[in-house]
Amino acid sequence: MGDSDDLPGSDSDLAIEHGETYDHSEHGQVKVTGIWKGVEQVDKAHHANEKDTFIVRYSAEINGEEVDGLTDTLDEFVAAVE
């Protein structure tokens, strides 16, 4: 994938970045462990429009245990951390 400026824009100015920690409304503090578009991993993504689906994989501590592999679409993830 090219420069992050090539990613689609939206109503949100929030950029989700690989390796960053966010306050998720359902899971508390989560760390982004992957951002995917199709089969390509990317390092940064902005809120996407309907024709571009990005998947965010993240880890969280749930019931005292580290859980990796939680996933949301980018839209769902942004809504949960805004």
Secondary structure, 3 states (H helix, E strand, C coil): CCCHHHCCCCCCCCEEECCCEEEECCCEEEEEEEEEECCEEECEEECCCCCCCEEEEEEEEECCEEEEEEEEEHHHHHHHHC
